[in-house]
Amino acid sequence: MTSGTGVERLAHDEDRVVRLFLAESCDDAPADMLLEVWQWWNGSFSAPGRPRTHP
């Protein structure tokens, strides 16, 4: 995943699946989006610990 405006744009996508993918897969995911996903997602099947243990 590339950083910059693409990640920022996807971080504000209304689809939760898009934001969940970023939280699990993108080290450049914005902090506000990670907090928002953290509130409704209990854990990851493909990346154990994320988004709660995101770098």
N, CA, C and O atoms as a Tripos MOL2 file, in Angstrom:
@<TRIPOS>MOLECULE
protein
  220   219    55     0     0
PROTEIN
NO_CHARGES

@<TRIPOS>ATOM
      1 N           0.8550   -1.1810    0.0000 N.3       1 MET1
      2 CA          0.0000    0.0000    0.0000 C.3       1 MET1
      3 C           0.8930    1.2320    0.0000 C.2       1 MET1
      4 O           1.8430    1.3220    0.7780 O.2       1 MET1
      5 N           0.5870    2.1590   -0.8590 N.am      2 THR2
      6 CA          1.3790    3.3720   -0.9180 C.3       2 THR2
      7 C           0.8750    4.3740    0.1050 C.2       2 THR2
      8 O          -0.2960    4.3620    0.4850 O.2       2 THR2
      9 N           1.7690    5.2350    0.5400 N.am      3 SER3
     10 CA          1.3770    6.2410    1.5160 C.3       3 SER3
     11 C           0.9780    7.5190    0.8000 C.2       3 SER3
     12 O           1.0720    7.6180   -0.4230 O.2       3 SER3
     13 N           0.5340    8.4920    1.5790 N.am      4 GLY4
     14 CA          0.1780    9.7720    0.9950 C.3       4 GLY4
     15 C          -1.3140    9.9350    0.8270 C.2       4 GLY4
     16 O          -2.1020    9.4090    1.6130 O.2       4 GLY4
     17 N          -1.6960   10.6650   -0.1990 N.am      5 THR5
     18 CA         -3.1000   11.0170   -0.3780 C.3       5 THR5
     19 C          -3.9960    9.8080   -0.5990 C.2       5 THR5
     20 O          -5.1620    9.8400   -0.2070 O.2       5 THR5
     21 N          -3.4960    8.7510   -1.2090 N.am      6 GLY6
     22 CA         -4.3010    7.5530   -1.4100 C.3       6 GLY6
     23 C          -4.7250    6.9270   -0.0940 C.2       6 GLY6
     24 O          -5.8880    6.5590    0.0730 O.2       6 GLY6
     25 N          -3.7940    6.8040    0.8410 N.am      7 VAL7
     26 CA         -4.1050    6.2440    2.1510 C.3       7 VAL7
     27 C          -5.0590    7.1710    2.8940 C.2       7 VAL7
     28 O          -6.0210    6.7010    3.5030 O.2       7 VAL7
     29 N          -4.8160    8.4530    2.8560 N.am      8 GLU8
     30 CA         -5.7020    9.4190    3.5180 C.3       8 GLU8
     31 C          -7.1150    9.3380    2.9590 C.2       8 GLU8
     32 O          -8.0890    9.3640    3.7110 O.2       8 GLU8
     33 N          -7.2230    9.2420    1.6500 N.am      9 ARG9
     34 CA         -8.5420    9.1660    1.0070 C.3       9 ARG9
     35 C          -9.2570    7.8770    1.4180 C.2       9 ARG9
     36 O         -10.4430    7.9010    1.7470 O.2       9 ARG9
     37 N          -8.5370    6.7560    1.3990 N.am     10 LEU10
     38 CA         -9.1420    5.4840    1.7840 C.3      10 LEU10
     39 C          -9.4810    5.4390    3.2760 C.2      10 LEU10
     40 O         -10.4400    4.7760    3.6710 O.2      10 LEU10
     41 N          -8.7130    6.1310    4.0950 N.am     11 ALA11
     42 CA         -8.9650    6.1480    5.5320 C.3      11 ALA11
     43 C         -10.2910    6.8020    5.8740 C.2      11 ALA11
     44 O         -10.8340    6.5810    6.9550 O.2      11 ALA11
     45 N         -10.8140    7.6070    4.9600 N.am     12 HIS12
     46 CA        -12.0920    8.2860    5.1870 C.3      12 HIS12
     47 C         -13.2050    7.6920    4.3460 C.2      12 HIS12
     48 O         -14.2820    8.2770    4.2320 O.2      12 HIS12
     49 N         -12.9510    6.5350    3.7590 N.am     13 ASP13
     50 CA        -13.9680    5.8480    2.9730 C.3      13 ASP13
     51 C         -15.1020    5.4300    3.9080 C.2      13 ASP13
     52 O         -14.8560    5.0480    5.0530 O.2      13 ASP13
     53 N         -16.3350    5.5010    3.4250 N.am     14 GLU14
     54 CA        -17.4700    5.1490    4.2860 C.3      14 GLU14
     55 C         -17.6090    3.6410    4.4930 C.2      14 GLU14
     56 O         -18.3250    3.2080    5.3950 O.2      14 GLU14
     57 N         -16.9450    2.8500    3.6820 N.am     15 ASP15
     58 CA        -17.0160    1.3950    3.7910 C.3      15 ASP15
     59 C         -16.0720    0.8990    4.8910 C.2      15 ASP15
     60 O         -14.8630    1.1180    4.8140 O.2      15 ASP15
     61 N         -16.6080    0.2460    5.8920 N.am     16 ARG16
     62 CA        -15.8010   -0.2510    7.0080 C.3      16 ARG16
     63 C         -14.7580   -1.2660    6.5650 C.2      16 ARG16
     64 O         -13.6810   -1.3460    7.1560 O.2      16 ARG16
     65 N         -15.0640   -2.0400    5.5330 N.am     17 VAL17
     66 CA        -14.1170   -3.0500    5.0570 C.3      17 VAL17
     67 C         -12.8410   -2.3880    4.5490 C.2      17 VAL17
     68 O         -11.7470   -2.9100    4.7640 O.2      17 VAL17
     69 N         -12.9650   -1.2530    3.8840 N.am     18 VAL18
     70 CA        -11.7990   -0.5150    3.3840 C.3      18 VAL18
     71 C         -10.9500   -0.0530    4.5590 C.2      18 VAL18
     72 O          -9.7310   -0.2210    4.5490 O.2      18 VAL18
     73 N         -11.5880    0.5290    5.5710 N.am     19 ARG19
     74 CA        -10.8410    1.0190    6.7390 C.3      19 ARG19
     75 C         -10.2290   -0.1470    7.5280 C.2      19 ARG19
     76 O          -9.1250   -0.0300    8.0590 O.2      19 ARG19
     77 N         -10.9460   -1.2580    7.5990 N.am     20 LEU20
     78 CA        -10.4090   -2.4300    8.2740 C.3      20 LEU20
     79 C          -9.1710   -2.9520    7.5540 C.2      20 LEU20
     80 O          -8.1850   -3.3040    8.2010 O.2      20 LEU20
     81 N          -9.2110   -3.0050    6.2290 N.am     21 PHE21
     82 CA         -8.0420   -3.4310    5.4550 C.3      21 PHE21
     83 C          -6.8410   -2.5370    5.7530 C.2      21 PHE21
     84 O          -5.7330   -3.0370    5.9460 O.2      21 PHE21
     85 N          -7.0480   -1.2310    5.7920 N.am     22 LEU22
     86 CA         -5.9430   -0.3190    6.1000 C.3      22 LEU22
     87 C          -5.4020   -0.5560    7.5100 C.2      22 LEU22
     88 O          -4.1900   -0.5570    7.7220 O.2      22 LEU22
     89 N          -6.2970   -0.7560    8.4630 N.am     23 ALA23
     90 CA         -5.8650   -0.9800    9.8470 C.3      23 ALA23
     91 C          -5.0230   -2.2470    9.9640 C.2      23 ALA23
     92 O          -4.0790   -2.3000   10.7530 O.2      23 ALA23
     93 N          -5.3620   -3.2590    9.1830 N.am     24 GLU24
     94 CA         -4.6360   -4.5230    9.2460 C.3      24 GLU24
     95 C          -3.3660   -4.5260    8.4090 C.2      24 GLU24
     96 O          -2.4000   -5.2030    8.7600 O.2      24 GLU24
     97 N          -3.3500   -3.7820    7.3100 N.am     25 SER25
     98 CA         -2.2960   -3.9640    6.3030 C.3      25 SER25
     99 C          -1.3650   -2.7860    6.0800 C.2      25 SER25
    100 O          -0.2950   -2.9510    5.4950 O.2      25 SER25
    101 N          -1.7430   -1.6230    6.5280 N.am     26 CYS26
    102 CA         -0.9820   -0.4240    6.1680 C.3      26 CYS26
    103 C          -0.3270    0.2020    7.3950 C.2      26 CYS26
    104 O          -1.0140    0.6870    8.2950 O.2      26 CYS26
    105 N           0.9980    0.1870    7.4250 N.am     27 ASP27
    106 CA          1.7170    0.8030    8.5460 C.3      27 ASP27
    107 C           1.5690    2.3150    8.5740 C.2      27 ASP27
    108 O           1.8440    2.9410    9.5980 O.2      27 ASP27
    109 N           1.1360    2.9180    7.4600 N.am     28 ASP28
    110 CA          0.9610    4.3670    7.3910 C.3      28 ASP28
    111 C          -0.4810    4.7970    7.6640 C.2      28 ASP28
    112 O          -0.8450    5.9430    7.3990 O.2      28 ASP28
    113 N          -1.2970    3.8960    8.1860 N.am     29 ALA29
    114 CA         -2.6920    4.2340    8.4520 C.3      29 ALA29
    115 C          -2.7830    5.3730    9.4650 C.2      29 ALA29
    116 O          -2.0630    5.3720   10.4640 O.2      29 ALA29
    117 N          -3.6570    6.3390    9.2170 N.am     30 PRO30
    118 CA         -3.7990    7.4840   10.1200 C.3      30 PRO30
    119 C          -4.3030    7.0650   11.5100 C.2      30 PRO30
    120 O          -5.1320    6.1650   11.6370 O.2      30 PRO30
    121 N          -3.8000    7.7160   12.5160 N.am     31 ALA31
    122 CA         -4.1420    7.3790   13.9000 C.3      31 ALA31
    123 C          -5.6310    7.5180   14.1810 C.2      31 ALA31
    124 O          -6.1990    6.6800   14.8810 O.2      31 ALA31
    125 N          -6.2760    8.5530   13.6550 N.am     32 ASP32
    126 CA         -7.7000    8.7400   13.9290 C.3      32 ASP32
    127 C          -8.5290    7.5990   13.3480 C.2      32 ASP32
    128 O          -9.5200    7.1840   13.9480 O.2      32 ASP32
    129 N          -8.1310    7.0950   12.1920 N.am     33 MET33
    130 CA         -8.8400    5.9700   11.5970 C.3      33 MET33
    131 C          -8.6120    4.7050   12.4170 C.2      33 MET33
    132 O          -9.5400    3.9200   12.6150 O.2      33 MET33
    133 N          -7.3810    4.4990   12.8970 N.am     34 LEU34
    134 CA         -7.0840    3.3310   13.7240 C.3      34 LEU34
    135 C          -7.9240    3.3360   15.0030 C.2      34 LEU34
    136 O          -8.4300    2.2950   15.4190 O.2      34 LEU34
    137 N          -8.0680    4.4910   15.6140 N.am     35 LEU35
    138 CA         -8.8960    4.5810   16.8200 C.3      35 LEU35
    139 C         -10.3520    4.2720   16.5160 C.2      35 LEU35
    140 O         -11.0280    3.6080   17.3020 O.2      35 LEU35
    141 N         -10.8300    4.7490   15.3890 N.am     36 GLU36
    142 CA        -12.2150    4.5040   15.0040 C.3      36 GLU36
    143 C         -12.4380    3.0110   14.7560 C.2      36 GLU36
    144 O         -13.4320    2.4540   15.2220 O.2      36 GLU36
    145 N         -11.5370    2.3620   14.0370 N.am     37 VAL37
    146 CA        -11.6580    0.9230   13.7780 C.3      37 VAL37
    147 C         -11.5150    0.1500   15.0860 C.2      37 VAL37
    148 O         -12.2250   -0.8320   15.3020 O.2      37 VAL37
    149 N         -10.6300    0.5680   15.9360 N.am     38 TRP38
    150 CA        -10.3970   -0.0850   17.2260 C.3      38 TRP38
    151 C         -11.6820   -0.1560   18.0520 C.2      38 TRP38
    152 O         -11.8770   -1.1010   18.8170 O.2      38 TRP38
    153 N         -12.5510    0.8340   17.9020 N.am     39 GLN39
    154 CA        -13.7870    0.8750   18.6800 C.3      39 GLN39
    155 C         -14.7890   -0.1860   18.2440 C.2      39 GLN39
    156 O         -15.5870   -0.6380   19.0660 O.2      39 GLN39
    157 N         -14.7750   -0.5920   16.9960 N.am     40 TRP40
    158 CA        -15.7720   -1.5670   16.5450 C.3      40 TRP40
    159 C         -15.2120   -2.9070   16.0890 C.2      40 TRP40
    160 O         -15.9880   -3.8260   15.8280 O.2      40 TRP40
    161 N         -13.8950   -3.0550   15.9830 N.am     41 TRP41
    162 CA        -13.3340   -4.3320   15.5310 C.3      41 TRP41
    163 C         -12.6020   -5.0020   16.6750 C.2      41 TRP41
    164 O         -11.7350   -4.3900   17.2970 O.2      41 TRP41
    165 N         -12.9370   -6.2540   16.9630 N.am     42 ASN42
    166 CA        -12.3550   -6.9800   18.1030 C.3      42 ASN42
    167 C         -11.0100   -7.6220   17.8160 C.2      42 ASN42
    168 O         -10.2710   -7.9280   18.7520 O.2      42 ASN42
    169 N         -10.6750   -7.8310   16.5790 N.am     43 GLY43
    170 CA         -9.4000   -8.4440   16.2630 C.3      43 GLY43
    171 C          -9.3220   -8.8820   14.8230 C.2      43 GLY43
    172 O         -10.3190   -8.8590   14.1010 O.2      43 GLY43
    173 N          -8.1640   -9.2730   14.4150 N.am     44 SER44
    174 CA         -7.9070   -9.6130   13.0300 C.3      44 SER44
    175 C          -7.7190  -11.1050   12.8570 C.2      44 SER44
    176 O          -7.0990  -11.7670   13.6900 O.2      44 SER44
    177 N          -8.2570  -11.6250   11.7760 N.am     45 PHE45
    178 CA         -8.0390  -13.0190   11.4390 C.3      45 PHE45
    179 C          -6.7420  -13.1870   10.6490 C.2      45 PHE45
    180 O          -6.0570  -14.2000   10.7890 O.2      45 PHE45
    181 N          -6.4040  -12.1990    9.8190 N.am     46 SER46
    182 CA         -5.2380  -12.3190    8.9440 C.3      46 SER46
    183 C          -3.9740  -11.7100    9.5370 C.2      46 SER46
    184 O          -2.8700  -12.1030    9.1590 O.2      46 SER46
    185 N          -4.1100  -10.7690   10.4490 N.am     47 ALA47
    186 CA         -2.9520  -10.1290   11.0830 C.3      47 ALA47
    187 C          -3.2230  -10.0720   12.5870 C.2      47 ALA47
    188 O          -3.6690   -9.0410   13.0900 O.2      47 ALA47
    189 N          -2.9640  -11.1530   13.3050 N.am     48 PRO48
    190 CA         -3.2900  -11.2140   14.7350 C.3      48 PRO48
    191 C          -2.7820  -10.0110   15.5170 C.2      48 PRO48
    192 O          -1.6300   -9.6000   15.3760 O.2      48 PRO48
    193 N          -3.6580   -9.4590   16.3400 N.am     49 GLY49
    194 CA         -3.2930   -8.3180   17.1680 C.3      49 GLY49
    195 C          -3.6770   -6.9800   16.5920 C.2      49 GLY49
    196 O          -3.8670   -6.0230   17.3430 O.2      49 GLY49
    197 N          -3.7970   -6.8810   15.2840 N.am     50 ARG50
    198 CA         -4.1570   -5.5950   14.6830 C.3      50 ARG50
    199 C          -5.6560   -5.4090   14.7170 C.2      50 ARG50
    200 O          -6.3670   -6.4070   14.6010 O.2      50 ARG50
    201 N          -6.1870   -4.2330   14.8650 N.am     51 PRO51
    202 CA         -5.4980   -2.9550   14.9340 C.3      51 PRO51
    203 C          -4.9750   -2.5910   16.3170 C.2      51 PRO51
    204 O          -4.3100   -1.5650   16.4650 O.2      51 PRO51
    205 N          -5.2550   -3.4020   17.3330 N.am     52 ARG52
    206 CA         -4.8770   -3.0250   18.6970 C.3      52 ARG52
    207 C          -3.3650   -2.9630   18.9150 C.2      52 ARG52
    208 O          -2.9120   -2.2230   19.7880 O.2      52 ARG52
    209 N          -2.5780   -3.7090   18.1550 N.am     53 THR53
    210 CA         -1.1190   -3.6650   18.3060 C.3      53 THR53
    211 C          -0.4410   -3.0420   17.1010 C.2      53 THR53
    212 O           0.6940   -3.3860   16.7730 O.2      53 THR53
    213 N          -1.1340   -2.1270   16.4410 N.am     54 HIS54
    214 CA         -0.5770   -1.4610   15.2450 C.3      54 HIS54
    215 C           0.6710   -0.6890   15.6320 C.2      54 HIS54
    216 O           0.7260   -0.0850   16.7030 O.2      54 HIS54
    217 N           1.6870   -0.7080   14.7510 N.am     55 PRO55
    218 CA          2.9410   -0.0020   15.0780 C.3      55 PRO55
    219 C           2.7560    1.4340   15.2760 C.2      55 PRO55
    220 O           3.7200    2.1480   15.5550 O.2      55 PRO55
@<TRIPOS>BOND
     1     1     2 1
     2     2     3 1
     3     3     4 2
     4     3     5 am
     5     5     6 1
     6     6     7 1
     7     7     8 2
     8     7     9 am
     9     9    10 1
    10    10    11 1
    11    11    12 2
    12    11    13 am
    13    13    14 1
    14    14    15 1
    15    15    16 2
    16    15    17 am
    17    17    18 1
    18    18    19 1
    19    19    20 2
    20    19    21 am
    21    21    22 1
    22    22    23 1
    23    23    24 2
    24    23    25 am
    25    25    26 1
    26    26    27 1
    27    27    28 2
    28    27    29 am
    29    29    30 1
    30    30    31 1
    31    31    32 2
    32    31    33 am
    33    33    34 1
    34    34    35 1
    35    35    36 2
    36    35    37 am
    37    37    38 1
    38    38    39 1
    39    39    40 2
    40    39    41 am
    41    41    42 1
    42    42    43 1
    43    43    44 2
    44    43    45 am
    45    45    46 1
    46    46    47 1
    47    47    48 2
    48    47    49 am
    49    49    50 1
    50    50    51 1
    51    51    52 2
    52    51    53 am
    53    53    54 1
    54    54    55 1
    55    55    56 2
    56    55    57 am
    57    57    58 1
    58    58    59 1
    59    59    60 2
    60    59    61 am
    61    61    62 1
    62    62    63 1
    63    63    64 2
    64    63    65 am
    65    65    66 1
    66    66    67 1
    67    67    68 2
    68    67    69 am
    69    69    70 1
    70    70    71 1
    71    71    72 2
    72    71    73 am
    73    73    74 1
    74    74    75 1
    75    75    76 2
    76    75    77 am
    77    77    78 1
    78    78    79 1
    79    79    80 2
    80    79    81 am
    81    81    82 1
    82    82    83 1
    83    83    84 2
    84    83    85 am
    85    85    86 1
    86    86    87 1
    87    87    88 2
    88    87    89 am
    89    89    90 1
    90    90    91 1
    91    91    92 2
    92    91    93 am
    93    93    94 1
    94    94    95 1
    95    95    96 2
    96    95    97 am
    97    97    98 1
    98    98    99 1
    99    99   100 2
   100    99   101 am
   101   101   102 1
   102   102   103 1
   103   103   104 2
   104   103   105 am
   105   105   106 1
   106   106   107 1
   107   107   108 2
   108   107   109 am
   109   109   110 1
   110   110   111 1
   111   111   112 2
   112   111   113 am
   113   113   114 1
   114   114   115 1
   115   115   116 2
   116   115   117 am
   117   117   118 1
   118   118   119 1
   119   119   120 2
   120   119   121 am
   121   121   122 1
   122   122   123 1
   123   123   124 2
   124   123   125 am
   125   125   126 1
   126   126   127 1
   127   127   128 2
   128   127   129 am
   129   129   130 1
   130   130   131 1
   131   131   132 2
   132   131   133 am
   133   133   134 1
   134   134   135 1
   135   135   136 2
   136   135   137 am
   137   137   138 1
   138   138   139 1
   139   139   140 2
   140   139   141 am
   141   141   142 1
   142   142   143 1
   143   143   144 2
   144   143   145 am
   145   145   146 1
   146   146   147 1
   147   147   148 2
   148   147   149 am
   149   149   150 1
   150   150   151 1
   151   151   152 2
   152   151   153 am
   153   153   154 1
   154   154   155 1
   155   155   156 2
   156   155   157 am
   157   157   158 1
   158   158   159 1
   159   159   160 2
   160   159   161 am
   161   161   162 1
   162   162   163 1
   163   163   164 2
   164   163   165 am
   165   165   166 1
   166   166   167 1
   167   167   168 2
   168   167   169 am
   169   169   170 1
   170   170   171 1
   171   171   172 2
   172   171   173 am
   173   173   174 1
   174   174   175 1
   175   175   176 2
   176   175   177 am
   177   177   178 1
   178   178   179 1
   179   179   180 2
   180   179   181 am
   181   181   182 1
   182   182   183 1
   183   183   184 2
   184   183   185 am
   185   185   186 1
   186   186   187 1
   187   187   188 2
   188   187   189 am
   189   189   190 1
   190   190   191 1
   191   191   192 2
   192   191   193 am
   193   193   194 1
   194   194   195 1
   195   195   196 2
   196   195   197 am
   197   197   198 1
   198   198   199 1
   199   199   200 2
   200   199   201 am
   201   201   202 1
   202   202   203 1
   203   203   204 2
   204   203   205 am
   205   205   206 1
   206   206   207 1
   207   207   208 2
   208   207   209 am
   209   209   210 1
   210   210   211 1
   211   211   212 2
   212   211   213 am
   213   213   214 1
   214   214   215 1
   215   215   216 2
   216   215   217 am
   217   217   218 1
   218   218   219 1
   219   219   220 2
@<TRIPOS>SUBSTRUCTURE
     1 MET1         2 RESIDUE 1 A MET
     2 THR2         6 RESIDUE 1 A THR
     3 SER3        10 RESIDUE 1 A SER
     4 GLY4        14 RESIDUE 1 A GLY
     5 THR5        18 RESIDUE 1 A THR
     6 GLY6        22 RESIDUE 1 A GLY
     7 VAL7        26 RESIDUE 1 A VAL
     8 GLU8        30 RESIDUE 1 A GLU
     9 ARG9        34 RESIDUE 1 A ARG
    10 LEU10       38 RESIDUE 1 A LEU
    11 ALA11       42 RESIDUE 1 A ALA
    12 HIS12       46 RESIDUE 1 A HIS
    13 ASP13       50 RESIDUE 1 A ASP
    14 GLU14       54 RESIDUE 1 A GLU
    15 ASP15       58 RESIDUE 1 A ASP
    16 ARG16       62 RESIDUE 1 A ARG
    17 VAL17       66 RESIDUE 1 A VAL
    18 VAL18       70 RESIDUE 1 A VAL
    19 ARG19       74 RESIDUE 1 A ARG
    20 LEU20       78 RESIDUE 1 A LEU
    21 PHE21       82 RESIDUE 1 A PHE
    22 LEU22       86 RESIDUE 1 A LEU
    23 ALA23       90 RESIDUE 1 A ALA
    24 GLU24       94 RESIDUE 1 A GLU
    25 SER25       98 RESIDUE 1 A SER
    26 CYS26      102 RESIDUE 1 A CYS
    27 ASP27      106 RESIDUE 1 A ASP
    28 ASP28      110 RESIDUE 1 A ASP
    29 ALA29      114 RESIDUE 1 A ALA
    30 PRO30      118 RESIDUE 1 A PRO
    31 ALA31      122 RESIDUE 1 A ALA
    32 ASP32      126 RESIDUE 1 A ASP
    33 MET33      130 RESIDUE 1 A MET
    34 LEU34      134 RESIDUE 1 A LEU
    35 LEU35      138 RESIDUE 1 A LEU
    36 GLU36      142 RESIDUE 1 A GLU
    37 VAL37      146 RESIDUE 1 A VAL
    38 TRP38      150 RESIDUE 1 A TRP
    39 GLN39      154 RESIDUE 1 A GLN
    40 TRP40      158 RESIDUE 1 A TRP
    41 TRP41      162 RESIDUE 1 A TRP
    42 ASN42      166 RESIDUE 1 A ASN
    43 GLY43      170 RESIDUE 1 A GLY
    44 SER44      174 RESIDUE 1 A SER
    45 PHE45      178 RESIDUE 1 A PHE
    46 SER46      182 RESIDUE 1 A SER
    47 ALA47      186 RESIDUE 1 A ALA
    48 PRO48      190 RESIDUE 1 A PRO
    49 GLY49      194 RESIDUE 1 A GLY
    50 ARG50      198 RESIDUE 1 A ARG
    51 PRO51      202 RESIDUE 1 A PRO
    52 ARG52      206 RESIDUE 1 A ARG
    53 THR53      210 RESIDUE 1 A THR
    54 HIS54      214 RESIDUE 1 A HIS
    55 PRO55      218 RESIDUE 1 A PRO
